[in-house]
Amino acid sequence: MTSALGGSTVELIHSGKVRDVYQDGDDLILVASDRVSVYDVVLPTPVPDKGKILTQLSLWWFEQLADVVPNHVISGTDVPAEWAGRAIRCRRLEMLPVEFIARGYLAGLGLKEYEKQGTVSGVKLPEGLVEASRLPEPIFTPTTKATEGHDEFITYADVVEEIGAETADRLRELTLEIYRRGAAVAAERGIIIADTKLEFGRAADGTLVLGDEVLTSDSSRFWPADEWQPGRAQHALDKQFVRDWSSTVTDWDRTPPGPAIPDDVVEATRARYIEVYERLTGRKWE
C-alpha cells in the first residue's frame, strides 16, 4: 500500500496491533494509533489521543535516556502533517527477536509465574512475596516476541542462545539501567514504575539501538507511589486499567472480536494516560 502524504510518497510495510510502520525512502515512520489491545486482541473502541500521548511520552524519555543508549529517533516533527504528534521518523533497524523486560515489583504475569514456581524467567526470588511486592533488586525477565499467540517467558540462557553471549549481556545491562534510570526519575514525581518492556535492534553499522516505544503506559506499569500497598491490586495509570475492565466481561473468551469499551472506561483510561504524561514530563497536555 502506498499513499501520498504531505508531499511525499510513503508505503505501509507493517500494521501492528496499535502501531503502523511506513517506509519513506531510507527512513521509517512509526505511527501510533488510538487502538487498544488486551490479551493480544485489538478492541473495537479507540481511546482518543492515546497514540499522541504515547508518542510524546516516548520522545521525552528518548531524550532523557540519550546518554544511556542510542535510539532510533530521527525526528518527532518531520512527519506527514496528517500524523503530526503521533508519528516518529526513525532509523531502520534489524529488530532483535526478544522482548527485554525489567521488573522492580511483582505484578502481572510475573506474579503468576512466581506463585507457580518461585521464579520469573528462571530468576529465583525470595519466598513470601505478594502482589506488588518490591523486589530486592530489579530483575531481567525476557520473553519471546510472538508474531501470533502470546509471548512466553524465557531465561537469560535462552537469550544467549538466541543472540549470543556478548549481546545478551549488554542488553541485560542496558535493560536494567534504563529501568533504574526511569524508575528514579518517576520516583521524584511520585510514580512507581513496576516493570517495563523494551525493544532493541541493530543499526546498519551493528550498533545496538533502543527502538519502538519506551516507558509508556502501554509498555510499563505505573502506580501512584502514595497509594502503593503490597498484597492487593494497585491503582493503574496504564493499560492495566483496560485489562482489568476486560476481565469483568464474562461472555468474552479473549479471542477476536473483542468487546466494545464503555464510554466511562474510555474516559477514565484517557485520563490516566494524560495524568502519567503530565506528572512525568511536567508538561500540560493540550
Residue frames as qw, qx, qy, qz and C-alpha x, y, z in Angstrom:
[[0.000, 0.889, 0.457, 0.000, 0.00, 0.00, 0.00],
 [0.414, 0.028, 0.005, 0.910, 1.36, 3.41, -0.93],
 [0.013, -0.884, -0.466, 0.007, -0.05, 6.83, -0.25],
 [0.369, 0.448, -0.025, 0.814, 0.96, 10.41, -0.89],
 [0.435, -0.806, -0.379, 0.132, 1.00, 12.39, 2.32],
 [0.336, -0.850, 0.080, 0.399, 2.49, 15.80, 2.96],
 [0.360, 0.835, -0.341, -0.240, 4.04, 15.88, -0.49],
 [0.008, -0.485, 0.872, 0.066, 5.89, 12.58, -0.12],
 [0.830, 0.020, -0.410, -0.379, 5.03, 9.02, -1.01],
 [0.279, -0.423, 0.790, -0.344, 5.18, 6.54, 1.82],
 [0.654, 0.033, -0.686, -0.316, 4.48, 2.83, 1.81],
 [0.733, -0.434, 0.301, -0.429, 2.77, 0.86, 4.57],
 [0.471, 0.393, -0.790, 0.011, 5.06, -2.08, 5.36],
 [0.337, -0.147, -0.883, 0.293, 3.60, -3.33, 8.63],
 [0.460, -0.504, -0.085, -0.726, 0.34, -2.85, 10.53],
 [0.260, 0.048, -0.860, 0.436, 0.58, -3.93, 14.16],
 [0.231, -0.581, -0.765, 0.153, -1.99, -4.08, 16.91],
 [0.137, -0.875, -0.311, 0.345, -1.59, -0.41, 17.81],
 [0.129, -0.717, 0.322, 0.605, 1.17, 0.94, 15.52],
 [0.785, 0.578, 0.212, 0.069, 1.63, 1.16, 11.77],
 [0.490, -0.510, 0.392, 0.588, 5.05, 1.33, 10.13],
 [0.600, 0.787, 0.128, -0.064, 5.62, 3.18, 6.87],
 [0.688, -0.096, 0.270, 0.666, 8.70, 3.37, 4.66],
 [0.229, 0.963, 0.083, -0.119, 9.73, 6.81, 3.47],
 [0.398, 0.773, -0.480, 0.118, 12.94, 6.50, 1.46],
 [0.510, 0.255, -0.742, 0.353, 15.62, 5.14, 3.77],
 [0.190, -0.212, 0.565, -0.774, 13.61, 6.10, 6.87],
 [0.250, -0.422, -0.868, -0.070, 10.70, 4.53, 8.66],
 [0.294, -0.344, 0.107, -0.885, 7.73, 6.41, 10.06],
 [0.234, -0.227, -0.907, 0.267, 6.22, 4.82, 13.17],
 [0.346, -0.350, -0.167, -0.855, 2.60, 5.92, 13.60],
 [0.016, -0.125, -0.867, 0.482, 0.82, 5.29, 16.93],
 [0.326, -0.432, -0.579, -0.610, -2.93, 4.84, 16.58],
 [0.426, -0.348, 0.357, -0.755, -5.62, 5.22, 19.22],
 [0.816, -0.078, -0.513, -0.253, -6.29, 1.47, 19.07],
 [0.450, -0.531, 0.598, -0.398, -6.19, -0.55, 22.31],
 [0.735, 0.113, -0.654, -0.136, -5.21, -4.20, 22.57],
 [0.527, -0.477, 0.575, -0.404, -5.58, -6.52, 25.54],
 [0.746, -0.087, 0.659, -0.039, -4.54, -10.17, 25.61],
 [0.263, -0.183, 0.704, 0.634, -3.25, -9.65, 22.04],
 [0.210, 0.613, 0.732, 0.212, -6.74, -8.72, 20.81],
 [0.062, 0.093, 0.082, 0.990, -7.46, -5.27, 19.35],
 [0.131, 0.543, 0.701, -0.443, -10.64, -3.87, 20.88],
 [0.300, 0.610, 0.568, 0.464, -13.12, -2.07, 18.61],
 [0.150, -0.958, -0.242, -0.027, -13.17, 1.15, 20.63],
 [0.542, 0.426, -0.218, 0.690, -10.31, 3.68, 20.34],
 [0.435, -0.702, -0.316, 0.467, -9.10, 5.87, 23.20],
 [0.319, 0.912, 0.104, 0.234, -8.91, 9.46, 21.92],
 [0.021, 0.913, -0.369, 0.172, -5.36, 10.94, 21.90],
 [0.890, -0.366, 0.256, 0.088, -3.79, 7.68, 23.08],
 [0.829, 0.336, 0.113, 0.432, -1.39, 7.48, 20.14],
 [0.209, 0.822, -0.123, 0.516, -0.28, 11.08, 20.57],
 [0.568, -0.753, 0.249, -0.218, 0.23, 10.70, 24.32],
 [0.929, -0.180, 0.238, 0.220, 2.34, 7.56, 23.90],
 [0.677, 0.541, 0.057, 0.496, 4.39, 9.15, 21.12],
 [0.011, 0.859, -0.170, 0.482, 5.10, 12.34, 23.02],
 [0.715, -0.633, 0.277, -0.106, 5.96, 10.45, 26.21],
 [0.923, 0.075, 0.173, 0.334, 8.32, 8.16, 24.27],
 [0.471, 0.707, -0.044, 0.526, 10.04, 11.16, 22.68],
 [0.329, -0.848, 0.236, -0.343, 10.50, 12.72, 26.11],
 [0.857, -0.415, 0.302, 0.049, 12.03, 9.52, 27.50],
 [0.836, 0.371, 0.074, 0.396, 14.28, 9.01, 24.48],
 [0.181, 0.829, -0.194, 0.493, 15.76, 12.44, 25.29],
 [0.581, -0.712, 0.300, -0.255, 16.21, 11.59, 28.97],
 [0.899, -0.217, 0.369, 0.094, 17.97, 8.33, 28.14],
 [0.645, 0.746, -0.161, 0.036, 20.12, 9.52, 25.24],
 [0.017, 0.749, -0.637, 0.180, 23.30, 9.22, 27.32],
 [0.701, -0.240, 0.640, -0.206, 22.47, 5.60, 28.25],
 [0.571, 0.142, 0.762, 0.270, 21.80, 4.11, 24.82],
 [0.093, 0.145, -0.450, -0.876, 21.38, 5.31, 21.21],
 [0.491, 0.417, 0.650, -0.403, 17.78, 5.36, 19.98],
 [0.449, 0.326, 0.703, 0.444, 16.05, 5.13, 16.63],
 [0.152, 0.868, 0.374, -0.289, 14.59, 8.65, 16.56],
 [0.451, 0.267, 0.283, 0.803, 15.44, 10.88, 13.61],
 [0.108, -0.173, 0.014, -0.979, 12.66, 13.41, 14.20],
 [0.081, 0.439, 0.819, -0.361, 9.41, 13.79, 16.09],
 [0.253, 0.669, 0.195, -0.671, 8.27, 16.64, 13.84],
 [0.215, 0.446, -0.601, -0.628, 9.49, 15.81, 10.32],
 [0.271, 0.218, 0.938, -0.001, 6.48, 13.61, 9.56],
 [0.063, -0.417, -0.620, -0.662, 3.44, 13.97, 7.28],
 [0.222, -0.251, 0.206, -0.919, 1.05, 16.58, 8.66],
 [0.727, -0.265, -0.396, -0.495, -1.77, 14.05, 8.89],
 [0.825, -0.238, -0.474, 0.194, 0.20, 12.22, 11.59],
 [0.140, 0.603, -0.349, 0.704, 1.56, 15.22, 13.47],
 [0.468, -0.516, 0.408, -0.590, 2.04, 14.43, 17.15],
 [0.899, -0.142, 0.325, -0.257, 1.51, 10.68, 16.80],
 [0.907, 0.387, -0.040, 0.163, 4.40, 9.73, 14.49],
 [0.447, -0.730, 0.406, 0.319, 8.18, 9.42, 14.76],
 [0.683, 0.651, -0.329, -0.033, 10.62, 9.38, 11.85],
 [0.771, -0.499, 0.395, 0.024, 13.03, 6.56, 12.69],
 [0.097, 0.563, -0.784, -0.242, 16.17, 4.83, 11.58],
 [0.897, 0.084, -0.324, -0.288, 15.63, 1.41, 10.08],
 [0.316, -0.537, 0.747, -0.231, 16.82, -1.32, 12.45],
 [0.612, 0.035, -0.775, -0.153, 17.12, -5.06, 12.39],
 [0.586, -0.523, 0.228, -0.575, 14.96, -5.75, 15.43],
 [0.094, 0.293, -0.927, 0.214, 16.03, -8.48, 17.83],
 [0.586, -0.238, -0.646, -0.428, 13.62, -11.40, 18.44],
 [0.440, -0.290, -0.713, 0.464, 13.29, -10.88, 22.21],
 [0.275, -0.842, -0.187, -0.425, 11.16, -8.69, 24.48],
 [0.464, 0.182, -0.529, 0.687, 13.56, -7.18, 27.03],
 [0.496, -0.715, -0.316, -0.378, 11.71, -6.77, 30.33],
 [0.263, 0.229, -0.614, 0.708, 12.85, -5.35, 33.66],
 [0.558, -0.626, -0.472, -0.271, 10.84, -5.79, 36.84],
 [0.111, 0.392, -0.532, 0.742, 11.24, -3.95, 40.12],
 [0.524, -0.081, 0.485, -0.696, 7.93, -5.12, 41.60],
 [0.144, 0.071, 0.982, 0.101, 5.91, -8.31, 41.39],
 [0.501, 0.420, 0.249, -0.715, 2.83, -7.99, 39.18],
 [0.642, 0.479, -0.301, -0.518, 1.00, -9.38, 36.18],
 [0.921, 0.211, -0.319, -0.069, 2.37, -12.50, 34.53],
 [0.314, 0.491, -0.665, 0.467, 5.49, -12.21, 36.68],
 [0.485, -0.308, 0.516, -0.636, 3.35, -12.65, 39.78],
 [0.926, 0.078, 0.006, -0.369, 1.58, -15.67, 38.28],
 [0.739, 0.408, -0.510, 0.165, 4.89, -17.29, 37.36],
 [0.025, 0.465, -0.661, 0.588, 6.29, -16.64, 40.85],
 [0.692, -0.209, 0.351, -0.595, 3.22, -18.15, 42.51],
 [0.953, 0.188, -0.156, -0.179, 3.68, -21.33, 40.45],
 [0.875, 0.247, -0.255, 0.329, 7.46, -21.75, 40.60],
 [0.570, -0.728, -0.024, 0.381, 9.04, -19.16, 42.86],
 [0.454, -0.215, 0.392, 0.771, 10.89, -17.80, 39.85],
 [0.476, 0.801, 0.172, -0.319, 10.36, -15.41, 36.93],
 [0.623, 0.726, -0.289, -0.007, 12.23, -16.20, 33.70],
 [0.848, 0.116, -0.399, 0.330, 14.48, -18.50, 35.69],
 [0.112, 0.513, -0.416, 0.743, 15.35, -15.84, 38.29],
 [0.510, -0.384, -0.734, 0.233, 14.88, -17.21, 41.81],
 [0.179, -0.625, 0.039, -0.759, 13.01, -14.83, 44.10],
 [0.061, -0.184, 0.757, -0.624, 12.64, -14.82, 47.91],
 [0.229, -0.425, -0.874, -0.057, 9.76, -16.71, 49.47],
 [0.149, -0.594, -0.592, 0.524, 6.75, -14.87, 50.87],
 [0.009, -0.120, 0.218, 0.968, 6.36, -12.17, 48.24],
 [0.318, 0.588, 0.686, -0.287, 2.84, -10.96, 47.42],
 [0.392, 0.714, 0.428, 0.391, 1.23, -8.97, 44.66],
 [0.102, 0.933, 0.000, 0.345, 3.03, -5.61, 44.20],
 [0.739, -0.573, 0.080, 0.344, 5.94, -6.56, 46.49],
 [0.221, 0.895, -0.380, -0.073, 9.08, -4.58, 45.80],
 [0.949, 0.142, -0.190, 0.207, 11.86, -6.92, 44.69],
 [0.670, -0.571, 0.058, 0.471, 15.24, -6.86, 46.46],
 [0.136, -0.499, 0.398, 0.758, 16.69, -5.51, 43.20],
 [0.655, 0.509, -0.092, -0.552, 15.37, -5.14, 39.65],
 [0.619, -0.110, 0.758, 0.174, 15.47, -8.34, 37.61],
 [0.278, 0.391, -0.564, -0.672, 15.75, -9.12, 33.91],
 [0.559, 0.184, 0.771, -0.242, 12.84, -11.29, 32.74],
 [0.183, 0.303, -0.555, -0.753, 12.85, -11.63, 28.95],
 [0.696, 0.313, 0.562, -0.318, 10.07, -13.12, 26.86],
 [0.456, 0.227, 0.683, 0.524, 9.63, -14.34, 23.33],
 [0.232, 0.397, -0.069, -0.885, 8.34, -11.87, 20.75],
 [0.434, 0.296, 0.850, 0.045, 5.41, -13.80, 19.34],
 [0.142, 0.059, -0.440, -0.885, 4.03, -12.83, 15.93],
 [0.624, -0.300, -0.477, -0.541, 0.99, -14.99, 16.74],
 [0.731, -0.408, -0.531, 0.129, -0.37, -16.08, 20.11],
 [0.431, -0.899, 0.014, -0.075, 1.18, -14.87, 23.37],
 [0.263, 0.696, -0.587, 0.320, 4.71, -14.02, 24.45],
 [0.907, -0.322, -0.268, 0.034, 6.27, -16.67, 26.71],
 [0.418, -0.834, 0.360, 0.030, 8.85, -16.31, 29.47],
 [0.856, 0.342, -0.282, 0.265, 12.37, -17.37, 28.53],
 [0.701, -0.613, -0.006, 0.365, 15.56, -17.46, 30.59],
 [0.030, -0.873, 0.363, 0.324, 18.74, -15.47, 30.20],
 [0.479, -0.248, 0.781, 0.316, 20.35, -18.65, 28.86],
 [0.544, 0.570, 0.609, 0.092, 17.69, -18.74, 26.13],
 [0.208, 0.960, -0.008, -0.188, 18.57, -15.15, 25.19],
 [0.305, -0.637, 0.622, 0.338, 22.26, -16.08, 25.00],
 [0.550, 0.116, 0.789, 0.248, 21.38, -18.94, 22.67],
 [0.426, 0.779, 0.460, -0.021, 19.24, -16.63, 20.53],
 [0.277, 0.953, -0.019, 0.120, 21.53, -13.61, 20.13],
 [0.666, 0.380, -0.385, 0.514, 24.92, -14.59, 21.59],
 [0.610, -0.486, -0.438, 0.446, 26.53, -14.11, 24.99],
 [0.329, -0.070, -0.048, 0.940, 28.11, -10.71, 24.40],
 [0.207, -0.354, -0.352, -0.841, 24.93, -9.14, 23.01],
 [0.583, -0.551, -0.580, -0.143, 22.74, -10.77, 25.66],
 [0.551, -0.373, -0.385, 0.640, 24.97, -9.48, 28.46],
 [0.148, 0.041, 0.067, 0.986, 25.00, -5.96, 27.05],
 [0.345, -0.400, -0.439, -0.727, 21.23, -5.84, 26.55],
 [0.595, -0.538, -0.580, 0.143, 20.51, -7.22, 30.01],
 [0.423, -0.270, -0.235, 0.833, 22.73, -4.46, 31.38],
 [0.036, -0.152, -0.245, -0.957, 21.03, -1.80, 29.26],
 [0.446, -0.506, -0.619, -0.401, 17.52, -3.02, 30.10],
 [0.569, -0.552, -0.497, 0.353, 18.19, -2.81, 33.83],
 [0.324, -0.173, -0.073, 0.927, 19.96, 0.56, 33.54],
 [0.172, -0.328, -0.405, -0.836, 17.06, 2.06, 31.56],
 [0.538, -0.582, -0.591, -0.152, 14.64, 0.74, 34.15],
 [0.535, -0.441, -0.379, 0.613, 16.69, 2.07, 37.08],
 [0.168, -0.006, 0.094, 0.981, 17.10, 5.48, 35.45],
 [0.307, -0.412, -0.498, -0.698, 13.43, 5.69, 34.55],
 [0.575, -0.555, -0.598, 0.066, 12.29, 4.48, 37.97],
 [0.436, -0.314, -0.284, 0.794, 14.46, 7.09, 39.70],
 [0.031, -0.136, -0.232, -0.963, 13.06, 9.91, 37.54],
 [0.460, -0.464, -0.582, -0.483, 9.50, 8.70, 38.10],
 [0.551, -0.448, -0.592, 0.380, 10.02, 8.35, 41.87],
 [0.217, -0.123, -0.146, 0.957, 10.88, 12.05, 42.06],
 [0.325, -0.116, -0.289, -0.893, 7.45, 12.69, 40.56],
 [0.543, -0.084, 0.536, -0.641, 5.56, 10.34, 42.87],
 [0.862, 0.265, -0.167, -0.398, 5.19, 7.45, 40.43],
 [0.600, -0.333, 0.724, 0.071, 6.36, 3.85, 40.75],
 [0.622, 0.436, -0.518, -0.394, 7.41, 2.09, 37.56],
 [0.836, -0.258, 0.432, -0.217, 6.71, -1.52, 38.48],
 [0.682, -0.037, 0.627, 0.375, 8.05, -3.01, 35.27],
 [0.378, 0.733, -0.156, -0.544, 8.71, -2.15, 31.65],
 [0.823, 0.228, 0.475, 0.214, 9.17, -3.80, 28.27],
 [0.017, 0.764, -0.353, -0.540, 11.80, -2.65, 25.78],
 [0.870, 0.404, 0.251, 0.128, 12.77, -3.50, 22.22],
 [0.257, -0.707, 0.444, 0.488, 16.22, -3.22, 20.70],
 [0.838, 0.520, 0.155, 0.059, 17.60, -3.57, 17.21],
 [0.616, -0.291, 0.312, 0.662, 20.86, -3.24, 15.31],
 [0.298, 0.837, -0.096, -0.450, 21.66, -0.30, 13.08],
 [0.809, 0.569, -0.147, 0.007, 23.41, -0.88, 9.75],
 [0.279, 0.693, -0.588, 0.310, 26.80, -0.45, 11.45],
 [0.635, -0.071, -0.744, 0.197, 25.97, -3.07, 14.09],
 [0.049, -0.243, 0.465, -0.850, 25.28, -0.60, 16.91],
 [0.185, -0.459, -0.856, 0.149, 22.67, -1.71, 19.45],
 [0.125, -0.207, -0.092, -0.966, 19.80, 0.80, 19.37],
 [0.191, 0.342, 0.743, -0.543, 16.68, 1.30, 21.51],
 [0.132, -0.144, -0.590, -0.783, 13.57, 1.26, 19.31],
 [0.272, -0.536, -0.779, -0.178, 9.78, 1.12, 19.32],
 [0.325, -0.811, -0.093, -0.477, 8.45, 2.93, 22.44],
 [0.492, 0.134, -0.631, 0.585, 9.97, 3.48, 25.85],
 [0.151, -0.209, -0.643, 0.721, 8.50, 3.74, 29.36],
 [0.354, -0.189, -0.268, -0.876, 4.94, 4.44, 28.23],
 [0.587, -0.078, 0.479, -0.648, 1.58, 3.47, 29.69],
 [0.894, 0.247, -0.182, -0.328, 1.33, 0.67, 27.12],
 [0.722, 0.367, -0.547, 0.213, 4.77, -0.80, 27.81],
 [0.221, 0.237, -0.662, 0.676, 5.05, -0.23, 31.57],
 [0.445, -0.654, -0.612, -0.006, 3.11, -0.45, 34.81],
 [0.106, 0.401, -0.229, 0.881, 2.77, 2.92, 36.54],
 [0.473, -0.610, -0.631, 0.080, 1.42, 3.23, 40.08],
 [0.151, -0.846, 0.100, -0.501, 0.94, 6.32, 42.29],
 [0.447, 0.249, -0.702, 0.496, 3.63, 5.96, 44.97],
 [0.242, -0.241, 0.476, -0.811, 1.43, 7.38, 47.72],
 [0.816, -0.048, 0.044, -0.575, -1.18, 4.65, 47.13],
 [0.573, 0.325, -0.752, -0.021, 1.22, 1.69, 46.88],
 [0.629, -0.374, 0.512, -0.449, 0.23, -1.13, 49.19],
 [0.240, 0.269, -0.917, -0.173, 1.60, -4.66, 48.64],
 [0.193, 0.142, 0.922, -0.304, -0.86, -7.52, 48.79],
 [0.440, 0.642, 0.533, -0.332, -3.51, -6.07, 46.51],
 [0.509, 0.561, 0.407, 0.510, -4.06, -4.73, 43.02],
 [0.292, -0.374, -0.075, 0.877, -2.69, -1.19, 42.57],
 [0.337, 0.818, 0.231, -0.404, -4.27, 1.93, 41.09],
 [0.668, 0.117, 0.485, 0.552, -3.11, 1.64, 37.47],
 [0.163, 0.793, -0.072, -0.583, -2.03, 4.67, 35.45],
 [0.010, -0.383, 0.791, 0.477, -1.56, 2.45, 32.42],
 [0.541, 0.067, -0.609, -0.576, -3.20, -0.13, 30.16],
 [0.144, -0.066, -0.943, 0.294, -3.79, -2.45, 33.12],
 [0.359, 0.231, 0.390, -0.816, -6.96, -0.45, 33.80],
 [0.651, 0.278, -0.330, -0.624, -8.41, -1.68, 30.49],
 [0.416, 0.146, -0.898, -0.002, -7.19, -5.24, 31.11],
 [0.080, 0.096, 0.791, -0.599, -8.91, -5.19, 34.50],
 [0.551, 0.276, 0.129, -0.777, -12.16, -3.98, 32.94],
 [0.600, 0.283, -0.600, -0.447, -11.99, -6.61, 30.17],
 [0.203, 0.093, -0.951, 0.212, -11.61, -9.38, 32.74],
 [0.331, 0.205, 0.608, -0.692, -15.09, -8.47, 34.05],
 [0.603, 0.295, -0.296, -0.680, -16.68, -9.13, 30.64],
 [0.622, -0.175, 0.731, -0.219, -17.99, -12.58, 31.40],
 [0.818, 0.425, 0.365, -0.128, -19.08, -13.51, 27.86],
 [0.456, 0.807, -0.372, -0.058, -15.71, -12.82, 26.21],
 [0.967, -0.172, 0.105, 0.157, -13.18, -15.65, 25.86],
 [0.326, -0.744, 0.368, 0.451, -10.20, -13.39, 25.00],
 [0.487, 0.111, 0.665, 0.555, -10.33, -14.20, 21.30],
 [0.125, 0.153, -0.244, -0.949, -11.33, -11.82, 18.48],
 [0.125, 0.673, 0.039, 0.728, -13.56, -9.95, 18.21],
 [0.283, -0.112, -0.607, 0.734, -13.04, -8.11, 21.46],
 [0.087, -0.757, -0.633, 0.140, -15.78, -6.28, 23.37],
 [0.138, 0.751, 0.119, 0.634, -16.53, -2.59, 22.91],
 [0.376, -0.107, -0.510, 0.766, -15.16, -0.40, 25.70],
 [0.121, -0.826, -0.548, 0.054, -17.85, 1.58, 27.58],
 [0.198, 0.837, 0.033, 0.508, -17.61, 5.38, 27.42],
 [0.493, -0.843, 0.152, -0.152, -16.77, 5.74, 31.11],
 [0.863, -0.264, 0.262, 0.341, -13.87, 3.29, 30.80],
 [0.594, 0.552, 0.170, 0.559, -12.60, 5.12, 27.70],
 [0.066, -0.906, 0.031, -0.418, -12.69, 8.44, 29.55],
 [0.691, -0.689, 0.219, 0.009, -11.00, 7.03, 32.65],
 [0.867, 0.040, 0.228, 0.442, -8.30, 5.37, 30.55],
 [0.410, 0.709, 0.088, 0.567, -7.56, 8.59, 28.68],
 [0.337, -0.894, 0.093, -0.281, -7.43, 10.50, 31.97],
 [0.834, -0.456, 0.227, 0.211, -4.87, 8.03, 33.39],
 [0.750, 0.303, 0.197, 0.553, -2.66, 8.29, 30.31],
 [0.143, 0.833, 0.027, 0.533, -2.76, 12.07, 30.49],
 [0.578, -0.802, 0.102, -0.107, -2.08, 12.10, 34.24],
 [0.849, -0.286, 0.226, 0.383, 1.05, 9.99, 33.96],
 [0.567, 0.536, 0.174, 0.600, 2.28, 12.03, 30.98],
 [0.074, -0.888, -0.004, -0.453, 1.83, 15.30, 32.85],
 [0.694, -0.704, 0.153, 0.007, 3.35, 14.05, 36.10],
 [0.855, -0.080, 0.225, 0.461, 6.39, 12.54, 34.42],
 [0.529, 0.452, 0.218, 0.685, 7.17, 15.30, 31.92],
 [0.203, -0.491, -0.286, 0.797, 5.96, 18.30, 33.91],
 [0.062, 0.009, -0.435, -0.898, 4.15, 19.43, 30.76],
 [0.516, 0.315, 0.438, -0.666, 0.46, 20.23, 30.41],
 [0.335, 0.217, 0.840, 0.367, -1.34, 18.01, 27.89],
 [0.293, 0.381, -0.037, -0.876, -3.05, 20.23, 25.34]]
